[in-house]
């Protein structure tokens, strides 16, 4: 249960950072920002584990967090391309 709440919290912050990086006025609310962050975290985290495996038992993977932001930024760019 706690891991789901953690995914939502991290996803929200990743979504906020991605929206700050990508220029333009996007009218996404709390839920859409969180969804963008969570999906970006899944994609970016998967890519990060392909290049750098986390240590066994570690709870935080720095490369995964950075790639989560990159994944969310890519997702925002794709969403803007589809909208226009």
Secondary structure, 3 states (H helix, E strand, C coil): CHHHHHHHHHHHHHHHHHHHHCCCCCCCCHHHHHHHHHHHHHHHHHHHHHHCCCCCCCCCCHHHHHHHHHHHHHHHHHHHHHHC
